[in-house]
């Protein structure tokens, strides 16, 4: 089997190169993102493999079908970046549904602790031997209330972590888990009762801008907001308004609405064209990182294994347990 891997970085090769040999598959590593003008690089391939910022449209699926590409392998759990309706009955979409929920949840907790206690700012200060702690006062998490939006595997991991701080947990999910020891609320009540809100749900039509101006108005004064899921769960302009009004005490974002072409890239010598992102980065109580919540050794290995298993199942006519369509 021959697979074109788009948007690959050096750390992808660490895992996939030896596995390709073991699975007896040929991988073409492409640094280029998957776009209409780069699809021809997959000519002669049986499948393409894409990452979260590769947007696959209907026209691109039409072209892939013309090229007789059998499958789109996702190196991710989410699939909102692929036109699933256009793919149905025409090309296989295979994902990695669960590679390390603990990695993302642990990172979300780390972001909460950092933005709450200003450890990122303290680190910068002390490197310059500025030992003043003025302006770095946080809050104690003990017995505070957390609202968890999305109670899949990552949300459940986050709940376990926050219970370790002896926090009270409320949850919201379109499909509540009756076996989970947590109290489910509707969104307005969760917003009103939570000191901290952490997002762990997929991006769908129902969850797009689940945090908007109206939602922020319903939140407590001094709420903390953490998002390690998908950027478009939050209306960024509404978020900035909430920060300016001081309704929101702190924000941790590992994702962003318009992160494609920015996140995962080194733009340190470039002028950033996204004025909204640039504005967001000026707030001292906002921590933005480059979609790295999943980035652990264990998670990367699991992604590689599951991706290659998906390809192997497709090649050998086995059950496609991770198919989206």
Secondary structure, DSSP 8 states (H G I E B T S, - for coil): -EEEE-S--HHHHHHHHHHHHHTT-EEEE--S---GGGGGGGTT-SEEEE-TT--B-HHHHHHHHHTT--EEEESSS--TTB-HHHHTTTSEEE----S-HHHHHHHHHHHHHHHHHTHHHHHHHHHTT----TT------TT-EEEEE--SHHHHHHHHHHHTTT-EEEEE-TT--TTSSSEE--HHHHHHH-SEEEE-----TTTTTSB-HHHHHHS-TTEEEEE-S-GGGB-HHHHHHHHHTT-EEEEEES--TT-TTTTTS--TTS----HHHHHHTT-TTEEE--S-TT-SHHHHHHHHHHHHHHHHHHHTT---TTB--
